[in-house]
Amino acid sequence: MKVRLEKVSKFFGKTAAVKEVSLEVAEGELFFLLGPSGCGKTTLLRLLAGFYKPDAGQIYFGNQPMNAVAPEHRNCGMVFQNYALWPHMTVEGNVAYGLEVRKVKQEEKQARVREALEIVKMSEYAQRPINQLSGGQQQRVALARAIVIRPALLLLDEPLSNLDARLRLSMRNEIRRIHSQTGITTFYVTHDQSEALSMADHIAILNHGEVEQAGKPAELYCKPNSPFTADFMGEINWIDAVVEEPGDGRRVAVRSGQFLWRVASPAPWARGTKVRIGFRPEAVSFANAPAENSFTATILESFYLGAQQETLLKAPFLPNQPIRALEINPGKNSAEGKNRTVSIDAEQILIFENSSG
Ligand code: ATP
C-alpha cells in the first residue's frame, strides 16, 4: 500500500512537533524517518498509527484519507523500542494475541503464527516464555507479532536501539530480509544514520519537525542540499571561504587563506560571497599525481585500523583546523610529522552560502 502525507502538522501547545510534512512512500518501500532527538520522528509514526490526529494536513493510505480513521481500523503493525511483549506469556501466545483479538479461527491462527515464526526464524522457541529470551530473540518475536496480522503498513520505532552493537548489525540484515520477504510498506524510525544508509530504500531527514531532505541514501550522503543533512549523514570537513571567481558553469574558485579551491558547481556564485565548503574524509586522496585541489600537508596524527586509516592533517593555509582524511586499504602506517601530498576531487566538494559568516 502506498502512503501519502500532505502538509501534515501536529502541535503540542505552541511546539510544532511535526510541521507541514509532505511525503510519498511507494508500495512495498522500506522508508526511514531519520533525525536527531526531538525532531518529530516518533510523533510522525504515531500520526501514521492513528494515536494522534494531525492539527492540519491529511494522511492517505492508498487513496483513502485517514485522519478520521481510528487506530484499530488502520491495519498497522507496530514494533516499539521496548518491544512491549508480555513477559510471562510464551512466544506463541504473544504472536497469536493480535489474531485472537481479531477473532481469527483456531486453524488459521495456528498456521499464521507458525508462518510468522518461520519468517523471523523463531519456530523452535514457540513454547518459551518471553522472559527466557535474549534481546535479539525478543526483537524477532516483536516483529513476528507485528507481521502476523498481515498489516498494510509496518511501523518500527527504533527497533534495534536496545540491542548490543554486534546484534544490531546482524538484525539490520534480518529486518531487510523480512521486509523483502513480506513486501509490507514499512516506516522505520531511527537516529542512527548508518542504520538508515545501510537499510533504507528512501530516507526523510527531519529537522525541528520539518523534512530537511528526502531521497535515496546515496543522494543524501553525496548530494546533501544543506549543511544540516551533510553533517547528519556522516563526517565532513568544513572550511570557510570566499568566492573569488564566479564560475563557468562547471567550476567555481573559492579562497581560504592562501589557497584557491576549485569546486564543482553548475550554478554561478557572486564574487565575494562568503561560503562554507565541505568534503568527506574519504574524499581526501593521497595519490601523488598532480590534481585539482592538491597541496602538501603535514601528518598530525594517524590511527591505523587495519581496513582503513584515519589521519589528521595540517594544511599550510589552515594552521588551526586539522583536516580529517580516511584511507581505505592503507598501505602502511604513516609517520607523524611527515609531509604528504593530498588532493580533493572538485566533484566531491560541497558548497553552501555561509549565512553565519
Ligand atoms: P527521540 O529520538 O528523542 O525519540 P523524536 O524525533 O522521536 O525524538 P518526538 O518524540 O516526536 O521526537 O518529539 C518531537 C517534539 O515534540 C519534541 O520537542 C518533544 O518534546 C515534543 N513532544 C512529543 N510528544 C509530546 C507530548 N506528548 N507532549 C508535549 N510535547 C511532546
Residues whose N, C-alpha, C, O or C-beta is under 5 A from the ligand:
A	BS01	ATP	F12 A17 P36 S37 G38 C39 G40 K41 T42 T43
